[in-house]
Amino acid sequence: MSTKKAATVALVAALGVTTLAACGKNEVHEATGTSGAPAPKTVTLVSHDSFNASKEVLAEFTKQTGFAVKVLKSGDAGEAVNKEILTKGSPQGDVFFGVDNTLLSRALDNGIFVPYEAKGADRIPAAYRLDKENRVTPVDSGDICVNYDKKYFADRKLKPPVTFDDLAKPAYKDLLVVENPERSSPGLGFLLGTAAKYGDEGWPDYWKKLKANGVKTVDSWELAYNQEFSGSAGGKQAKGDRPLVVSYASSPPVEVLYAEPQPKTAPTGVATGTCFRQTEFAGLLNGAKNPEGGKALIDFLISKKFQEDMPLQMFVNPVAKDAALPELFTKHGVVVDHPETMAPEKIADKRDAWIRQWSSLVVK
């Protein structure tokens, strides 16, 4: 997950930049009580830097449970997971949010979570529930996909690519920029998507074709989207000349949200045949000082109230079946019906070797 995806109150964060919320790395959210009332007991949520939630929603949790939420931001997703592995049994907090399916086996194998079946978990489809022992609970999902600059293709009367195969065609030579999977979450997701599509033996040949077709690689989503992509912010802030970039299916609604004035249609599109699905999880940390508060917080993270707040806070999709998407997503969002997926166990088994092989093929 490397740079972590989507989650601030600014355009770049919504699409993948790790930034801090207004309160800084350590944030305490609680309902306002009467003067002199005892402070509520604190439950600490450890997360990647991209976590964000409405203060009103977290205050509602405090009102319901009596627990104030302290948010400890701990770097990008990979860094945050590694910190919890190093402090296993004596964790920084009570709940960890933000481990995704590309890192899940690493966290589970190192025993940083204890089992807990969240109240309301039956509202989450089985496809998201990847741990049968309930050590983690699915909270959100999102799709890593190639995005395209609509104006670029319309001006040239060129049909935008749709599939992985399309990206290797001569018509799209020198148009695509991707992120290094060793350093970037969307870059890793895109690599895994190609491995899922073409298989263990076929994906290296596919990347050879992409390289021959002029794919450009940069170290981070920030560089790819904000510096190399021609379609960022409707072209108003774009500095690059590449009309194809690996980003997220949620990027077009965010482009609309932060454009001034807001356009009637999104200036960017999604090649829906190039997507890899990410799911993020929360778990009760092994050795949590406040396990009661931790369990209550995990229950709240999958509640309808939090799930419906999440899309416009972190620009991800809720996993609870009863959570509705905001109009921005329903009007400008892109539905990915058949994203590529991969079992966490296979990712854990192959990830490091695939990254090394990718580097030897594409970078060297």
DABEL-V610695 format. One record per residue. N is the residue number from 0. RES is the residue in one letter. PHI is phi in whole degrees, -180 to 180 (NA if undefined). D_FIRST is the distance of its C-alpha to the first C-alpha in whole Angstrom. Layout:
BEGIN
((N,RES,PHI,D_FIRST) (N,RES,PHI,D_FIRST))
END
This chain:
BEGIN
((0,M,NA,0) (1,S,NA,6) (2,T,-71,6) (3,K,-88,5) (4,K,-82,7) (5,A,13,10) (6,A,179,13) (7,T,-134,16) (8,V,-95,19) (9,A,-129,19) (10,L,-55,18) (11,V,-64,16) (12,A,-68,14) (13,A,-61,14) (14,L,-105,12) (15,G,144,9) (16,V,-87,11) (17,T,-90,11) (18,T,-133,15) (19,L,-102,17) (20,A,-74,19) (21,A,-58,23) (22,C,-82,24) (23,G,94,21) (24,K,-64,19) (25,N,-111,21) (26,E,-124,23) (27,V,-116,25) (28,H,-118,26) (29,E,-151,29) (30,A,-71,32) (31,T,-77,35) (32,G,-105,38) (33,T,-75,42) (34,S,-60,43) (35,G,87,43) (36,A,-71,41) (37,P,-64,39) (38,A,-68,36) (39,P,-68,33) (40,K,-67,32) (41,T,-98,28) (42,V,-117,25) (43,T,-103,22) (44,L,-102,18) (45,V,-94,16) (46,S,-152,12) (47,H,-74,10) (48,D,-67,12) (49,S,-88,11) (50,F,-64,13) (51,N,-154,16) (52,A,-153,19) (53,S,-63,23) (54,K,-60,25) (55,E,-64,28) (56,V,-70,26) (57,L,-68,25) (58,A,-65,29) (59,E,-65,29) (60,F,-60,28) (61,T,-62,30) (62,K,-63,33) (63,Q,-74,32) (64,T,-115,31) (65,G,85,33) (66,F,-101,29) (67,A,-82,28) (68,V,-102,24) (69,K,-102,23) (70,V,-103,19) (71,L,-108,18) (72,K,-88,15) (73,S,-130,14) (74,G,95,11) (75,D,-73,7) (76,A,-60,6) (77,G,-64,6) (78,E,-63,10) (79,A,-64,10) (80,V,-63,10) (81,N,-62,12) (82,K,-63,15) (83,E,-70,16) (84,I,-63,16) (85,L,-69,19) (86,T,-109,20) (87,K,-54,21) (88,G,90,24) (89,S,-138,24) (90,P,-73,21) (91,Q,-73,20) (92,G,-153,21) (93,D,-106,22) (94,V,-130,19) (95,F,-113,15) (96,F,-119,13) (97,G,120,9) (98,V,-73,8) (99,D,-111,7) (100,N,-67,9) (101,T,-79,7) (102,L,-119,8) (103,L,-61,11) (104,S,-62,13) (105,R,-60,13) (106,A,-68,13) (107,L,-67,16) (108,D,-64,18) (109,N,-92,18) (110,G,65,20) (111,I,-84,18) (112,F,-117,19) (113,V,-115,22) (114,P,-63,23) (115,Y,-159,24) (116,E,-92,25) (117,A,-68,24) (118,K,-68,27) (119,G,92,26) (120,A,-64,24) (121,D,-69,26) (122,R,-85,25) (123,I,-103,22) (124,P,-58,22) (125,A,-61,22) (126,A,-61,20) (127,Y,-90,17) (128,R,-90,18) (129,L,-86,17) (130,D,-113,19) (131,K,-68,22) (132,E,-89,23) (133,N,60,21) (134,R,-76,19) (135,V,-133,17) (136,T,-120,17) (137,P,-63,15) (138,V,-122,15) (139,D,-151,14) (140,S,-141,12) (141,G,-162,12) (142,D,-117,12) (143,I,-85,10) (144,C,-146,14) (145,V,-73,16) (146,N,-102,18) (147,Y,-133,22) (148,D,-85,24) (149,K,-59,27) (150,K,-63,30) (151,Y,-57,29) (152,F,-74,30) (153,A,-66,32) (154,D,-62,34) (155,R,-101,34) (156,K,51,35) (157,L,-111,32) (158,K,-70,31) (159,P,-65,27) (160,P,-68,25) (161,V,-121,24) (162,T,-118,23) (163,F,-58,21) (164,D,-57,24) (165,D,-57,25) (166,L,-62,23) (167,A,-93,25) (168,K,-80,28) (169,P,-57,31) (170,A,-61,31) (171,Y,-113,27) (172,K,-63,28) (173,D,64,26) (174,L,-107,24) (175,L,-103,21) (176,V,-121,18) (177,V,-127,14) (178,E,-102,12) (179,N,-67,12) (180,P,-67,9) (181,E,-74,10) (182,R,-121,9) (183,S,-131,7) (184,S,-62,3) (185,P,-63,7) (186,G,-63,9) (187,L,-66,7) (188,G,-61,8) (189,F,-67,11) (190,L,-60,12) (191,L,-63,12) (192,G,-61,14) (193,T,-70,16) (194,A,-68,17) (195,A,-67,17) (196,K,-73,20) (197,Y,-106,22) (198,G,87,21) (199,D,-58,21) (200,E,-92,24) (201,G,-89,24) (202,W,-65,20) (203,P,-61,21) (204,D,-64,25) (205,Y,-63,23) (206,W,-68,21) (207,K,-62,24) (208,K,-66,25) (209,L,-63,23) (210,K,-63,23) (211,A,-64,27) (212,N,-92,26) (213,G,88,25) (214,V,-60,21) (215,K,-109,20) (216,T,-118,17) (217,V,-128,16) (218,D,-79,13) (219,S,-145,11) (220,W,-62,11) (221,E,-56,14) (222,L,-66,16) (223,A,-63,15) (224,Y,-80,16) (225,N,-89,18) (226,Q,-112,20) (227,E,-102,20) (228,F,-79,20) (229,S,-83,24) (230,G,-105,23) (231,S,-63,21) (232,A,53,23) (233,G,64,26) (234,G,90,27) (235,K,-70,28) (236,Q,-112,25) (237,A,-69,24) (238,K,-116,25) (239,G,-95,24) (240,D,-123,26) (241,R,-102,23) (242,P,-87,23) (243,L,-127,20) (244,V,-147,17) (245,V,-80,13) (246,S,-145,12) (247,Y,-133,12) (248,A,-66,15) (249,S,-86,16) (250,S,-63,16) (251,P,-58,20) (252,P,-60,21) (253,V,-69,19) (254,E,-58,22) (255,V,-66,25) (256,L,-59,24) (257,Y,-102,24) (258,A,-78,27) (259,E,-130,30) (260,P,-73,32) (261,Q,-70,30) (262,P,-76,30) (263,K,-75,32) (264,T,-131,29) (265,A,-68,25) (266,P,-78,26) (267,T,-123,23) (268,G,-125,22) (269,V,-126,20) (270,A,-81,20) (271,T,-70,20) (272,G,-92,21) (273,T,-124,17) (274,C,-100,15) (275,F,-127,12) (276,R,-88,12) (277,Q,-104,9) (278,T,-126,10) (279,E,-105,10) (280,F,-126,12) (281,A,-124,15) (282,G,-147,17) (283,L,-79,20) (284,L,-74,20) (285,N,-65,22) (286,G,94,25) (287,A,-56,24) (288,K,-77,27) (289,N,-128,28) (290,P,-63,27) (291,E,-63,29) (292,G,-66,27) (293,G,-63,24) (294,K,-64,25) (295,A,-63,26) (296,L,-69,23) (297,I,-62,21) (298,D,-56,24) (299,F,-70,24) (300,L,-62,20) (301,I,-105,21) (302,S,-70,24) (303,K,-59,25) (304,K,-64,26) (305,F,-70,22) (306,Q,-61,21) (307,E,-81,23) (308,D,-77,22) (309,M,-63,18) (310,P,-56,18) (311,L,-88,20) (312,Q,-99,18) (313,M,-123,14) (314,F,53,15) (315,V,-131,14) (316,N,-98,16) (317,P,-69,18) (318,V,-103,18) (319,A,-71,22) (320,K,-65,24) (321,D,-93,27) (322,A,-89,24) (323,A,-93,25) (324,L,-83,23) (325,P,-69,25) (326,E,-59,27) (327,L,-56,25) (328,F,-76,22) (329,T,-69,25) (330,K,-86,27) (331,H,-116,25) (332,G,-75,22) (333,V,-118,21) (334,V,-89,21) (335,V,-105,19) (336,D,-78,22) (337,H,-135,21) (338,P,-72,17) (339,E,-73,16) (340,T,-138,15) (341,M,-156,15) (342,A,-64,16) (343,P,-55,13) (344,E,-65,16) (345,K,-70,16) (346,I,-59,13) (347,A,-62,13) (348,D,-73,17) (349,K,-107,16) (350,R,-50,12) (351,D,-65,14) (352,A,-66,17) (353,W,-65,16) (354,I,-63,14) (355,R,-63,17) (356,Q,-67,19) (357,W,-59,17) (358,S,-61,18) (359,S,-68,21) (360,L,-82,22) (361,V,-104,20) (362,V,-90,20) (363,K,-83,23))
END
